């Protein structure tokens, strides 16, 4: 019997209305996708659905005291957060339960925003939701990858120094909780600390910060001109977190993490600077912009607005090519390509990651294929009109957009790029076909293209 494996990741269910990354429209379309996948099962074809990490987002849910935590160690609190997430996205979980009841196989894997799902009571609660009568279901919660024949699937965060999870420490937490013992403190990854302590509080004021791509290179300069003082505080924490990521992970060429508290992560290149070059450049530009913006204000609000627009235009046009490369489906960061090549060298024909929120399809040098399943969280892109025409036209466009961003009127700029991976395997485990596909509805399933990604993200004008 042939097997079709479907991979979706980075749904990021979680957070209050207006704060959550995954829209209600995305939840509906995801439910339709799960039903469509179930329909692909035939007497000669099995189907296997892999939820490849960051399905839910504990970092987006507030604690009882109204703050955010990088890790929710209390099972009572984690279950409460999960209940809120399940209630807000019920349609998807009902569809998933239908899928399991239809005899489809389901595998749940962890990312870096949902590691609390591994805690005993939290895991049990989720399994009771999707498989109340049992079924063909597996839960990978100890840094395992999903492996079937010549296919390997993992979230991908273990190749990101900001977000490598200390699974040995997490295992000790689970062990203690399973015996009703108080667990030791869990050392949350620097990326989660930054989300909980910096990005979430900023997002409460500026809702675009975790939606706009390309990430630091675009978001940092915007924050620097919108609020120079806030950026100064943010920049200090970002640089401290980057240093912590390098100190705690110590990835070395083609070898394991030097810190034995981390499960070995194979890489094919020596460690670089604390920040990737593009992010480091974005930070330097943000520092420059915040200094200029602050120096130019002189208490004149109208003049300051003009200065902000001028500086933003310079920043965005400086990053125009970075924007295009970020969304190109055939271009990927070296850290993930190196990892995919290392995995492919062990005989895998297809390697699938998520984590980056950017769908990719890349042929590897040895003939294998690297795929990234993208995200179902909303994404924002700098509108095309900012990149086009003369400076005066760009400034007029930015004047409108800046007002929208400052007042959190961003709904018309949020976009869903609904993608999933499909890999068909022969009975002997060899790969018969593989691709990343758009799901615009059961009658509209097509392979991804860069043009298709840009079209789904596009905001051509401000009218």
N, C-alpha and C positions, 0 to 999 in steps of 0.2 A: 504493500500500500504506500502511495506517496503521501507526503506530509507537507502542508503549507503552514509556515510559521509567520505570525503577524506580530509586529513589535510596535508598541506605542510608548511614549515616555514623556516626562515633564509636563504632566497635566496641572500640577500645582493647585490642587483643590485646597482652599483654605483662605481665611480672612473674612472680614466683614464686608458687606456691600459697599462698593466704591473703593475698597482696598485690595480685593482679591484680583489675582492675575488672570484666572480662567473665567470667561464670561458665561452667562446662562446659555447663550447661543452655542458656545463650544460644548457645553455639557449635553445639549440636545443632539448635536451632530456626533459627538462621541458615542452616545447611546445608539444612534442609527448605525454607526460604524460597527459596534459590537454585534448588533443584530445581523448586519450584512456579513460579517466574518462567520457567524454561526451558519449562515445559509451556504457558505462555500464547502461545508462538510457533505461528502457524498459517500456511497458505499466503497468507492475506490480512493477516496482522499480524506485523510484526517486533518483536523485543524488544531493549531496550538497558538494561543494568545499569550504574549509576554508583556506584562506591565513593567517596563524597564526603569523603575526608579523615579523618585519625586512625583509619585502619583498624588499623594497628599502633601501638604506643606505645613508642618507644625510651626515653622518659623513665622508664619503669617497669622497664627492664632495667638491672641493675648492670654496672658496668665490671669489668674483670679484678681490680681492686684492691678490689672490694666496695663502691665508692661509686657515686653517680649523677652523670651529666653532663647539662648543658642541651643539649649537642650532641655527637654522637659523630663527630669529624672523621676518625678512622682507619677506612679501609674494611675492614680486617681485623676490627676490633672491631665495626663496624656489621653486617658479614655474620655474625659470630658471634652477635650479638644477634638478628638476623633468623632464623637457623637455630633458635635456642631458641624463638622465637615460632612459627615454622612447625611445629615438632615438637609443641608444646603444644596447637595448634589444628588439627591435621592434617585433621580431618573437614571443616572449612570449605573448606580449599584444594582438597581432592579434589572437593568439590561444585562449586567455582568452575571447576576444570579441566573437569569434565563440561559445565558451562554453555558454556564457550568451544568445546568439541568439538562441541556441539550446534548450532553456528553462531549462537549469540547474540552480540550485540556487547557488549563490556566496556570501560568507561573507568575508569581509576584516577586519582584526583586527590589532591593533598597537603592535609593540614591543618597544624597547628602542632606536633603530637606525632610526626609521621612524616616530617619533611623529609629525614631520612637516606635515605629511599627514592629520592631523586633522584640520589644518588651513583652513578656509572657501574656499579660492580661490584654494588652492592646492588640497583639497579634491574634489572640483568641476572639476578640470582639470583631475584628475585621473578617476573619474566616467565617464567623457565624453569620455575617451579613451576606457574603458572596456564595457560601456553600453550606446552607443550613442542613441539607440532607447529605452532605459529603459530596464527593465527585473527584474528578481527575485534577487535583489542585496541588501545587507545590509552592513553598515559601522559601526563597533564598535570602537568608538573613545573617550570614556569617562571612561576607565578602566573597561568596562564590559567584562565578559567572554561570550563565545558562549555556549549556553545550549540547548540541544535537548533531550528530554526524560531523560534517565539515563546517558547521556554523557555530560561531561563538558570539554571545551577546552579553554585554555588561554596561552599567550606567556610564562609566568613563571618569567619574570624579577622582578615582585613585591615581590618575595621571595629572591631576591638577593640585599643585602644592597647597593652594588655599583650602582645599576641600577633601583632603585625604582623611578618612575616618579611622580613628584608633579602634580597630575591631577587637583587639585584645582587651582593652579597657571596657568596651561595650559588652563583651562577653562576660566580664566579671560583674558588671552591673546586672545583667540578666540572671546570672547565677545567684546573686544575693537576693534579688527580688523573688525568684522562684521559691526561695526558702523563707520568705517574709523577713529577711534580714535587711538592715539599712545598707544601701550600696555606697561604695566609695564615690567620690566626686568624679564625674566624667569630664575629660579634657576635650571640650568641643573644638571642632576645627576652626581655624582663623576666619574662614569665609562665613561660617555661621555666626561667629561673634560679631563680625562686621555688619551682617544683615540685622541682627537683633539690636545692636547698640547704636548703629549709625544709620543704615539705610532705611529701616522701618520708621524711625522717628522723622527722618527727612521726608519719607514718602507721605507721612501724615500731612505735610505741608505742600510738597510737590509730588503729585501722584505719578509723574512720568518716569521717576528715577529707575525703576527696575523693569520698565517696558521698552525704553528707547535703546536701539542698537545703532552703532557698535559700542556698547557699554562705556568703559572708562573714557575712551577717546572722544566720545560725544557727550556723555553725561557730565563728566568733570568740568569741561569748559562752561557748560550751561550753568551749573551750580555756582561756578566762580563768578559769573557776572550777575546772576540773579541775587546772590547773597554772599558777598565776599567774606564776611565774618564767619558764616556757617561753613563755607568751603575751607577756611583756615583750620577750623576744628576738625573737619572731616579728613583733610589731607594728612594731618598728624596721625590720626588713627589708622588710615589706610596704609601709610608707610610702616607704622609699628606692626600692623597685622601681616604685612608682607614679610617683614623681618622674622616674625614668629613662624610664619609658614616655612621659611627656609631653614630656620633653626630646628624645627620639630620634625621635619620630614627627611632632609638630607638625602635626596635622591642622587644616586651616582650612576655613571655610565654603565649600561647593560647589567645592572645589579640591583640588589634589594635596598630598601630603606635602611640607613645605618642605625636608626633607632629601632631596637627590637620590639618596641611597643606597637609598631605598625607592621601590618602584613606586607610582605615584600611587593613592591611595585616595580615592574621592569620598565626601563627606559632605554632609549638608544642614543642619547646625547647627554653630555655633561651638564650639570645644573648651570643655569644662566643667572642673570641679575635677580634681585628681589622682586622686581616687577618685569613682566614681558616688555620688550622694547616699545611696542605700540602704546601700551598702557603707561609706561614711564614717560613717553613723549607727551601723552595726553595730560598727565599730571603736571609736567613742567609748563605746558601751555596754560593750564588752568591757573597755576601760580602766577604766571605773567598777566593773565587777564584780570584776576582778582586784584592784583596790585594796581594795574592801570585803572580799573573801574573805581576802586576806592579812592585813588589819588585824584581822579577826574571829577568826583562828585561835587565837592565844595558846597554841599547842602542844596544844590540846585537840582530838584527832582526831574524837571523837564530835560535839562542838559544831560543828567545821568542816564535817562532813558535813551537818548540819542547815542550816548557813548556805548551803552550796553548793546544796542542794535549793531553798531559798527563793529564792535569786538566779536559779537556772535557770528556775524557774517564772515569775518576773517577766519574764525575758528572752524566753522562749518565748511567753508570752501577749501580750507587747508586739509580737511578730512574727507573730501569728496571721494577720492580713490579708495580710501579705507572703507568707506561705506559700501561701495560697489563690491569690493573684494569680500567683505563680511558676508554678503548674501549670495555670492557666487557658489553654486553647488559643487564646483570642482576645485575649490580652494579651502584648505583646512590648516589650522595651526600646527606647527611642527610637533608640539608635545603630543598631540593625539595621533598624528600620522606616524610618528616614531613608535608609539605604543601599538598601533594597528599593524605596522610592518613586523614588529617583534612577535606579535601573536600569529600573524600569517606565516611566519617562518617555521612555526610548529605544526604546520599542515592544515590550518584552517583556510577555507576558500572564501568565506565571507565573515567579516568582523563588523559588528554593529555596536555603536555607542549612542548615547543621548547626551544629556548634561549641558551642552553648549547652547541649546535652543536654536540651532541653525542646521537645517537639513542639508546633507551632503551625499554625494555619490562620486567616489574616486577609485580609479583603477590603481592598484598597487604594483610595484615593480615586478613582483614574482608571479603576477597573473591573478592574484586574489583581488577582492573588492572590499573597500571600506564604505560603510553606509552610516549616516547619522539620521536618526528618526525625527529630529526637530522637536518642536514643542506644540502643545495645544493651549498654552498660555498666550495671552495677547502680546503683540509686539508692535512697537512704534518705530517708524523710520523718518528721518528728516525729510520733509516734503520736497519733491523735485524742484519746485519753483524757487527754492532757496539756492539751488545750484545753478539755475539758468538765468540768462539775461545779464544786464549790467548791474552795477553795484546799487544803483538807486532802486531798481525793481526788487533786488534781493532785500534791501533794507525795508521797503514797504511790506514785503511778505513777512519778514521777521517781526516787524512791529505788531502785526496781527497775531502771529503765532506766540510771541512773547506774552502778550496779554492773555491768550488762551492758557498757556502753561501756568502763568502766575495765579490764575483763577480756577485751575483744575478743570477747565472745559476741554477735556481731551478725548471724549467718547468718539468723536468723528475721526480721530487720528489712530485710535486703537484698531488693530487688525488681527484677524485669525489666519494663520497659514496651516491648514489642517493636513498633516502629513503622517504617514505610517510606513513601515517597512514590511515588505512581503518577500519571503524566501521559500521557494519550493524545493523539496529534497526528494531524491529518488529513494527507493526502499533500502539501498545500501548506504545511505547517508551522503552521497555526492550531491552537489548543488545542481539543480536543473534550471533554475531561474532566480533572479533576485533584483529588487529595485526599491526605490523610495517613491511613494505615490501620494498625490493629492486626493483627499476625499471630500468632494463637494456635494456628496449625496450618493445614494446607491447607483444611480444612473450616470454619475459623473466621477469616475475613478480614472486617473491618468498619471503617467510618470511625471516626476518633478522636472522642471527646467528653471534655470536662473531667471529667465524672462517671466515665467509663471509666478515665481516667488515675488519678484519686484512688482508685478501687476497686482497681486493680492495685497501688497503693502502700500501701494501707491496712493498718495494724496497729491494731485496735480496742482490744485489751486485752493484758494481760501474763500471762494464765493459761496 
